[in-house]
């Protein structure tokens, strides 16, 4: 029983340590985002959405190695938190425009966005 208890305690300590490290990393990440233009933030969101890491944000989060694409942006805590935070700072339309910059002109995107999202 003592070995089970100490194993559980060690697991809880490891979880708490990981959470503390994540919180510290996110505080640094948010500090790196301050003072950036909406256009820069939208570009960072797109880079993260492509499973890459913006060089302006230090200490990249490791990309999960999976055989099937089961991860969505909220499933890796730090990447998802940064993307969610950016979405609170930047209009969806700008993120969408940045995401589609190589496939649509500004006019095409405006027409498509109005039809798709009503705005």
Secondary structure by P-SEA (a helix, b strand, c coil): caaaaaaaaaaaaaaaaaaaaaaaaaaaaaaaaccccaaaaaaaaaaaaaccccccccccccccccccccccccccaaaaaaaaaaaacccaaaaaaaaacccccaaaaaaaaaaaccc
